[in-house]
């Protein structure tokens, strides 16, 4: 069984409220999955690098995760009128299941509350090819 945890958040409330300028990535460490989100990062790889999850190797065109970590998808998040939305997918790390996005929404609620953002509802609508990590967990 997976445990969902908060990894890191680097956003301003006004960015989250205005539009989808916030990318998130998910990283696993054994049976624990963490969500990290950053505004205006320049893509999912840059979010992962900003949080020290690994580095992009220009020669191989691959992201190399830090030892013990595995990238497990990404997407975008936003907030409007009490609703936190996690959607889309990462072109580089693929998607997370909608059910996982919902769980990560719950994980983010207390962190957002510290920023003065009251989440009343969570909307999760991810799309695209699931990251291999999730397929190995039995999601389809």
Buried (B, 14 or more C-beta within 10 A) or exposed (E): EBEBEBBBBBBEEEBBEEEBBBBBBBBBBEEEBBBBBBBEBEBBBBBBBBBEBBBBEEEEEEBEBEEEBBBBBBBBBBBEEEEBBBBBBBEBBBBBBBEBBBBBBEBBBEBBEEEEBEBEEBBBEBEBEBBBBBEEBEBE
